[in-house]
């Protein structure tokens, strides 16, 4: 093994330890009541190390959700030629469901305990909704500011939020049937 790969793996482990410690503390104590020093102590690193990885407590709190949303945006923009937006979203949601783990559950607990962070996630999702609406409009031969692609993108975003925070087996199929029915009910562009 090269020194670089060992160093990179060490950095990744520290980053994960910082995130896990922070999210646990945010879930237990709340975002506002948790300090960088508290996070550093729980992660067994220095406060400076925490801020080297995450310049602010807010960036730390949003890191997992931002990676999640960035993954969705990248998936939409790099979808195979001819693959529809809704098919792409469904594939992505299926992949997310398969890869959900304990850290995702911890992240959800943190958001439930901190409504202000959950609200920020909704705002971040709104950015991707606008981008998704533009892509849907292109796919449907509509103008980017048309109501139909905007409302369909908002519906998709709402469904994503529900599926990622509270879902049971079969919910994805129900959600996609709902989305596809909504899309079919819209007048063609």
Beta strands, then each sheet from edge to edge (+ up, - down):
end
